[in-house]
Amino acid sequence: MAEPSAGRAGGDFSPARWPGLLGIGLIRVYKLTLSPFIGQNCRYLPTCSSYGEECIRRYGLWAGGWMTLARFQRCGPFGASGYDPVPEELPSEGRWYRPWAYGRWTGKHIDPKTRLDL
């Protein structure tokens, strides 16, 4: 007999994943409600909300949330732009008690050839 969650998209709905699912739900509510009114002109690819959703899905709400916060912070008027995918692995200096170390707080890691604001 198949597991109850095997047919569902996303699979595992264990209580340990609930904070991340809540964070992803909030991002999706933003995408459906506020984003159409604010405008679809993001400085990065993927967009900040898609980046945040993927970070939380991969690394959980704590680390993924800090990575998303760093991305939002970079999105200011003097920030960088361009192709900025979610990192394949967490930064080695990141720890639960040093959560700011998970984020990339500047745009120095982005290839200048992929800039979108030029």
N, C-alpha and C positions, 0 to 999 in steps of 0.2 A: 504494500500500500504506500502511496506517495505521501510525503510530508505535506501538512496543510498549507505551508507558505511556498511550496515548490512552484505552483502555477502563477504566483503573483510576480509582477515586475518588481525587481529590487530584492525579492526573496526574504531575507531575514528581518523580522520585526521584533526582535528580542528587546526587552527593556533597556539594555545597555545602548541601543541605537536610537532611542526615543529623542534625546536632546539634539542629535544631528538631524533627525527627521523633522523636528520642530524648526530648526534653523533653515533647512531647505524649504519647508512650508512657508516660512516668513518671506524668503526670497521670492518664491513663486507668487505670493500675494502681492508683493511689490511689483513684479513683472506684469501682473494682470491689472493692477489698479493705478499705481502712480506713474510707472514708466511711460505709458502712452501720453500722459499729460506733460511730463518733464521733457520728453524728446528722446529720440534714438540716436544721439550723437556722442558716442563713447570715444575716448581717446585710445582705447586699447582693443585688441582682438585676442581672445574672446572678450565680450563685454564684462564689466565688473560683476554683474549679477550671475552670469554664466560661470565666471571664474570662481566666485564664492560658492556656488552650488557644487561645482566639481571638487573644490578644496575640502568642503565639509563632507562630501560623499567619500572622498579618498582617505582623509586624515582625521575625521571626527570634528565635533563642534569646537573643541578647545583649540587645537592646533590650526584647523582650517579656518576658524573664526578669526584668529590673529593674522593669518595670511591674507584673509579677505580685508580686514581692517587696514593692513599695510597697503593693499592695492587701492582701496578707496582714498587713502591719504595721498598716494602718488597721483591721483586723478585731478589734482588742483590745476589752476591756470598755468603755473610754472613747472608742472610735472612733465614727465616724459610721455611718449606715446609709442604705439607700434604693436608688434606681435609679442605677446607676453603670456605664454602658456603656463599652466599649473606645473610646478616642478615635479619631476618624476619621483623624487624622494625628499623626505624632510631634511632640512639643514641639520648638520651634525651638531651644531652648537645649541639647537633648540631643546629645551627641557620644560617639563610641566611647570616648574617654579620660575622659569625665565621665558615666559611665552612670547615676549616681544622678539626673541631671537628666531622665531619661526618665520617672521615676515621679511620681505625685501622692501625696505623703507625708502629706497631711492630707485631711480630708473637706470642706474649704471649698467645693469645686466642686459639691457635690451639692445639689440643690434641696431645701429643708426640707419641701416638700409631699410628697415621695416617701419620707419616713422610714418605716421598717418597725418601729422599736422603741418607738413611742409607744402 
